[in-house]
Amino acid sequence: QVQLAESGGGLVQAGDSLRLSCVASGRTLGLDAMAWFRQAPGKEREFVAAMRWIGAITYYADSVKGRFTLSRDNFKNTLYLQMSDLETDGKGVYLCCACSSNKVYSSAYASAETYTYWGQGTQVTVSS
């Protein structure tokens, strides 16, 4: 129904920057929000940032505020995550996700349970 394709990951040193992209395709007209989660080996999936498509309302994890920035290209159905000043703890597989219905509480957008569509992820490795 909805397909998500991430790109932009790579190997960087601590303090470097990367921009991740997530392209949504398929039945995307009714999408309410898209988000990025991070999953490191042996750890649970962690919320990074989310954007509600209508109004471009953004939400960020406290750990990335001031360093990561969401943006979008509405024409291309693409969500970008600009990551600056990357830390070694920021490594992992970054997964793009989307949901098709709005939520009552804004905190829901930080929960993986909210999202029904997931991409395969893009690997980010940060060395010291």
Secondary structure, DSSP 8 states (H G I E B T S, - for coil): -EEEEEE--EEEETT--EEEEEEEEES-TT--EEEEEEE-TTS--EEEEEEETTTTEEEE-TTTTTTEEEEEETTTTEEEEEE-S--GGG-EEEEEEEESS--SSGGGGG-GGG--EE---EEEEEE-
